[in-house]
Amino acid sequence: MWLSKRDRQGQEPVRQARVGQVTLPGDPAAVWTGGERREVAVFGPGGYAWRPGAGDEVLVLKAGEEYCLAGTRCAGELSPGEVLLTGPAGSSIRLGAGGVVDITGTALRFNGAVLAGEVE
């Protein structure tokens, strides 16, 4: 019995959360956290879907024997209470202070109809 206790005393505790970098984008993804982990499930808030890109800095959580991505490091200048959604090629929607909604991109489409810009 004393041998089993001795073995456990020398072990480092397993970290349940760490920051990693996406090596293979998508869902599932692969991340580097000191070693590469593959088949990592991607999670987000209800009603919100996202796919991490290669090189993104992400929060990796260990749930039992599985790993999952919980989000990316926040980027961009925001005031308290603001929300910023970003997409590829510089598209974004900012819900800003004072009730301002700022939409950036090459075109604006609403229910399939192009309201501004050109869609290729």
N, C-alpha and C positions, 0 to 999 in steps of 0.2 A: 504494500500500500504506500509506503513512503516513497517508492520509486515513481509511482504515478503522480504524486503531489510534486515531486522534484521536477518532472518533465513540464508540468503546467506552469511552474514558477518562472522558467526561463523563456517562455514564449511571449512574443510581443502581442498586445491586443490588436485585433483586426479593426481597422478604421471603417466606420459605417458610411462615411461620406468623404469624398475627395474631389479635387478639381482635376479634370483631364482635358485632353485635346482630341478632337474627332480626326480619325485617320481614314475612315471610310464613311461617307455621308449616307443618309437615308434612315429608314426604319425597318429592321433593326440597323444599328450603326456599329462601328468599331471605334474604340477610344484607347488612347495611351494614358496610363496612370502609373508609369514606372514599368509597365509591361502592357502589351496590347491585349484588350479584351474584345472579343467579337460577339455578335448576336446580342447586343445591348438594346433592350427595348426603350422606346422614346415615349415619355409621358408629358402631358401639359394640362393646364386647367380645363375643366369641362367646357365643351363648345369651341375649343381652340386647338387647331391642328398645326403642327410645325415639323420640319425636318431639318436637322442640323447640317451645316455645310462643312466641308473638309477644312480643318484648321480651327474651327470654332472652339472656344474655351467653354467647357460645360461642367455642370455639377453632376457627379456620378454617385449614385447611392447603391449600397449593398443591401438587398432584401433577401434574407436567407442565403441561398447559394447563388442567386441571380443578381445581376447588376442592371441598373436602369439609369437613363438620363432624365434629369428633372428640369433642365433649362440651361440657357447660355448666360454668360456674364453680360450684364446690362451695359449698353454703350449709348452714347449720345448725351447731349446737354438737355436736361429736363428740370423743370421747376417742380416743387412739391405738388403732387396731385395730378401731374400731367401723365398722359399715356402716349406712347409712340410705337406704332406698328411699322416695321420695315420689311421690304421685300427685295427681290433682285433688281438690278439695274437702277438703283436709286429711288424706287417707288416707296412712298411712305404715307401714313395717315397719322397726324398728330392731333390729339384732343388736348388743346392748350388752355392756359389760364384765361379767364374772362369769357369762357364759352366759345372760343375760336376753334374751328376745325380747319386744319391745313392739310390739303391733299397734294402730293407731289408725284409726278410721273409723266409719261409721254402721252397718255390718253385717259379719259374718264369714261367708264362704261357703267350704265345703270340698267338692270334687267335686260342686258344684251344690246341695248342701244347706245351708240357712242355719242356722248354729250359734248366732249371736247377732245381735241387731238386726233391722231390717226392710229388705228390698230392695224397691224400687218397680219 
